[in-house]
Each structure stands twice: as structure tokens, then as C-alpha cells.
Amino acid sequence: MSSTTSTGKRIVVLGAGYAGLTAAKGAGRHHTVTLVAPEERLLHRIRQHETAAGRGRDWPAIGELARGRRIEHRRARAVGIDPAGHKVVLDDGTTLGYDTLVYALGSRTAWHGVPGAAEHAHPVERAAEVRRLIREADRPGTLAVVGGGATGIELATELAEAHPDWRVRIVTAGQVGGTYSPKGRTHIRRVLDRLGVAVHDNATVTEVTPDGLRTTAGPIGAGLTVWAASMEPHPLAAEAGLAVDEHGRALVDDHLRSLSHPDVHVVGDAAAVTVPGVGTLRMGCATALPQGQYVGRLLDGRTSKPFSFRYVVQCLSLGRRDGLLQLVHPDDSMKPTVLTGTAGRLAKAGIVSVVLSALK
């Protein structure tokens, strides 16, 4: 398939996550889009905890999700961008020219320079590897999840429920679930206690070894460590000379165009999107999906308005039998109201289904 449209405009999208795929599908209604991503299937990141616990399944192929749109899926990895020359260099040695580039390479595990972390911990985005290691273990052991935010909590509860013979620990520099409302935090701790997850609050990891963790609160033994502490943007935007903030996220205007290179739209975890009255949006599916949808409509000529966004809820899976739906203000600050138990689980499942439907 040609990478030019009927008007001769070349649109290239880098990344097929929530933001990149929805942007490509939106633009691909009437334009031909080259979608560059090495994966064959959707990396359904908000369900990685299920994959790690052995409960996941093969998510839809990107080609299947792109059906009905003018999208060419190029299974390659972008390794360089030449903004002045309007070119993208791929790892197969080829070069793609573009008139409009959508940069949606997202984020990756941030090790923060912790000695031994990259060598001995397993990043949550390699959930299938965690599943394999648990299955291949000679006998149940101790598993440490580093990170007390949403990803770490979902991972620890899912693993503890799926593998009750394993001793699961959750380790965080602050407080587990510290960003949630008091009611939300109380419920999270109640579920962790019920599932037998040992909680190590205020324990900053200073080193990862084959046998566990060294922390500011003392050593913590673990035969398997999964890192879910934080994410950082892919460095390619900064390397290409796009204007970025102190965290490496590309600075964009109210139409999600790079401040330094307006022919490049940046969406998802890679973008530092600031919305009046809301602030700079956090990384995550909740912000990436609407950004991708917006740029898709913008490139397809279906909107010219600035990007707008308001938070409504945060939600968590707490194993297969429990969940949490936390109501939030438009700026993502917590409201006191939460749904827990079966109601929270069903609400989270419904939201996840909506996400997958938006990609189809």
C-alpha cells in the first residue's frame, strides 16, 4: 500500500499503543497512513497484570484492528528522526519520508539508576516473561513487586490471587496507594491483607540483587523481582531535537503539535500536555486514548478545536473478585466517593471493555 494520500500528504505514525493506534485509525478514514510498530499484536498495557498471572490471552492483531482503514502496518522500529529532512529511520535500514508525523512511542520502565535493577528485576511490560518464570520455578518462592501505584497494586493482587503458594511482597518508597482517597487506601490495604501480600511502605530500593532488594528500611528477600515503580518517555524525541520538558516529554501546543516542530504531533505518554484548569496530564491509558482520538479527528479534518480533557474516575483491578472505582475532580484530585468489591470490579471491567472497543 502506498504511504501517500490522494492529496499527496504523507502521514507516518510511530507507535501502536492506545494513542498511536487511535490516531492512525482516525486519520486513516480518508488518508493513507504508515503505522510503524514492531509488534504484531496490541500491547494491552492496562491488562499486563493478567498476563503476568497467567490469565491473559492473545490480544487482537494490529492488522485486525486497522481493518477498514487506509493503514499500512510497517513492522519495524523507529531508531532516528530527522525533523529538518522530514524523515524517519527504521531499524531495517530503510527511511520513510513524511509531511505529518505522529509521535506516539509512549514510555518504558524507568530504573532511576538503581544498581542491579536492570540486571535482576523484570519490567512489568514484559509480563509474559514473568508468567514463564513463575511456571518454570522448581517450587513456589517469594516475589517482590516494586511500586506502590496503580500498576504495582494491580500486579501484586493479581499474582497473589493466582498463585497463593507464592509469598508476594509489594515495596514502595512512599505509601501503597498513597494517591487515593482515605477510603480508597483503606480498601486497597484490606484486599492486600486478605490476599496475604506483605506491604513494605517507605522502603526506597537502593539495590536489586539475585536474592532480593536492599532498601532504606532494610533488606527484603525475593527470588523474583518485578519492577513497576515508574515509567519514563522514550528518548527518541529528545534525541531528534524536539523541545522536551525536564522529564523528556515533548512540549506541545493546544493542538498537540510539537512547540519546536509543528509538523509533528505528539500524543500519549511521550507528550507533556497541559490543559487549562486541569494541569499537565499524567501518563496512562486514560489520557493517551483521548489524545490519539483527537489527533485522528484533527488530521481527518473533523475538528479544528483545541484539545480538551477532564478527569472523571480512576479505577483498579484487585484480583479477579475485587476492584476499586475512585471518583475524582476534573483536575484528578480525589473525591471521597469510591466503589469497591464487586461493584468496583464490574466498573473497572466495563471501562477496560470500552477501551478495547475504542480500538476496534
Phi, psi and omega in degrees: 000140180290150178262021175242153179266179179295338178265001179086002182277126182262120179246124177239132177244126177259115179105134182239039171278199183301316183286311184295317183292318179291326176295316180296318181294321179293313180291331184282003175295319183229357177238153173272129187239136170263116181258115184259116178197133183285341185287145172277325184241160176300132171271094186280081194297326182285000175237020180295329179297328177291319178298316181299325182275001179083016182249001181281180177216175176287122179281166186301149175291145179299322178299324178292318180291334181272357183300139180089358177241159179274069185239127170259116179273110179264108183279084180207173180242132176286128180242353179196150176230133175247090184298325180293322180269358181056053182224150173238132179260131181256161183287353175268008176091355181268165180234136177249131173271152179215155168260321175231131179245134171251114182264114184220046184280356170068217187226170179218168180301134176258119181273341178057029176069015180290121181304134176080351184295309182294333183275325190243349177257155181249121182293147185296333180290349173257054185299324180297328178292319177298315178302316181296317182296323178294317181293326185272355180296141180298324180203161179301145181222209180250132182238127179251129173256119179266118181129122183253016176272196185302315183296315180295319180295313180298319181293313182296317181290320180296315181293319181295322180289319182286331185229072184296342178282345178273146173268114184254133177239148172238129189236131181213151180288335179249233178245134178301126181068026186296340181276349184274168179293164178306317178296320179296314180297319180298318181292318179302314180295324179297318180291316178302318178296317181298324182273359177078023179277124176282128183257127177242089176280160174051042181233089179287128181285126179253343178196146174245131180238171177299340184254005179144214188234146165254129183227170178292345178259006181114173181288149177228117182283142177194132176277341180220126181241129177246129186261115178227033188283312181194167181236158176226151181292152174301138186282356188298326180298313179295319180297330181278352178096007174292145178294128181230162176273188184293345179262357181090007177274137184292136177279132184228162177269191185283001171249017178060034174261142177305133179295332182264337183220085188294351174274006177242119172267138179237129185224158176082207184299339182284347188251138172266090185263120178250125182246129179306133180081352181243316183104193179282126186289143177283161174291150175144166180300323184300332179258329183292315184299310179295331176294316178297317178299319181297311181295325175300316178293321181298313181290335179272000178079015182267357173205154172227003181285155175296156178292136177229153184198144173219138175284152178233309183217163162238146183220153181223142164271136177235068190081190183274347186248000185215162179193178181217128171243114183254117176286140181228159173285167181304336179266011177081004174285154190282138164266161181287344188279131175223152168250135183229177177064221182298320180298316178295320179297314181293324178295317178296317180298321179295320179294319178297320178296322178296320179299312181295322179297324180294337181271347184271000000 
